[in-house]
Amino acid sequence: MRTFRLFCLYTLLYIAGVARALPGDSLEVGLLTCSPGTEVYALYGHTAIRVRSCAPGGEDWVFNYGLFSFNRPHFIWRFALGECDYQVGAVPYRYFAEEYAGRGSSVYQQTLNLTAEEKERLWALLLDNMRPENREYRYNFFYDNCTTRARDCIEDAVDGEIVYPAQDTACTFRGIVHQYTADYPWAELGDDICLGAAADRPISAREEMFAPFRMLRYAGGAVIRGADGRERPLVLSTHEVVKGSGVEAAAEFPLSPSACAWLLVTVVAVLTVVERWRRACYWWLDVPVMALAGVIGLVVTFLFFFSVHPTVGTNWQVWVFNPVPLLAMPWVAYCGIKRRKTAYHACNAAVLMFFMIFSAFIPQDFCAVVVPLALALLLRSCSYVVSYCEK
């Protein structure tokens, strides 16, 4: 994925007069796979298509389906709704290589075993995708992204079908995402808060190819099966065209989300015991806990009901992460100050206990903080219920 400064480079093909047919026997086509960077959107790597003319002084272009701009109107809002549009663009290979070399990332090229006619067809498809009316598409991280677009374009160009190797191990969308966010626990937390049970279902080999390095592995073992049944390998050779110097993981908060959440539970538990011992009412303790759960709940609930992302509408964490604690917080604080009873705590305790019991049967891998926060909320509500019973 690239930044907005590359957005306008698609015009170079037309300004330079390159938007023309090229003889396929002079072309070399490569599938480029780029190692991850440190930005959130670059943690998973990137895929592009390189088309190089072997003629002296020939063209050498990289076609990239990952162009976007944070400066576009309502970008974050549209991304959350699942209505974010990406574009395809082209950049001379030397600029593409310089950018990845500058950040220390490696780039691997799989030179494709295409016939002259298939190369010409791919070149024509890429140029057609570059037209203003075609270059924009509705982006989806798992189902329609820079990697799947490159794969589909190559599949459309071959004479026959591409047969990929069988899936060797079962995996899920979330499991693959976790492989790339292992060094970034706070980024992983953000993903896990938003993703629902649909991200934990077993996926097919084709669905795995949303991840660039999964695509690299499957392409390396794929064959092109012609109409006559004859097969040839999809990839002729694989080599590292940009040698990365290594990308250091960006510094994050020293404590993991899980450690912070359990520390919060410990503090809440200790203060709740002191509160019961002193027969006091620490209503101020409810404010940060309910606010935290409620703010996260605003995000989860919004995605659950309004986003068209197919993997966020089955998020059972909505039982804990919803706006109710945030909305009820002023009333709970007021009742605590006035030492008045409220039915909120009994209802909240019942809902949270229901979640705790049945969460073991829900086919979803919950985020690291949902159980600790549920326990903290449950402790506070149970403390109030006990105090009501003592009166």
Secondary structure, DSSP 8 states (H G I E B T S, - for coil): -B-GGGGGGGGHHHHTT--S---GGGEEEEEEEE---SSGGGTT-EEEEEEEE-STT--EEEEEEEE--TTSTTHHHHHHHT--EEEEEEEEHHHHHHHHHHHT--EEEEEE---HHHHHHHHHHHHHHTSTTTSEEE-BTTTBSHHHHHHHHHHHHSSSEEE-----S---HHHHHHHHHTT-HHHHHHHHHH--GGGGS---HHHHTTSHHHHHHHHHT-EEE-TTS-EEESEEEEEEEE-----------SS-HHHHHHHHHHHHHHHHHHHHHHT---HHHHHHHHHHHHHHHHHHHHHHHH---TTTTT-GGGGTSSSHHHHHHHHHHHHHHHT---THHHHHHHHHHHHHHHGGGS-----TTHHHHHHHHHHHHHHHHHHHHH-
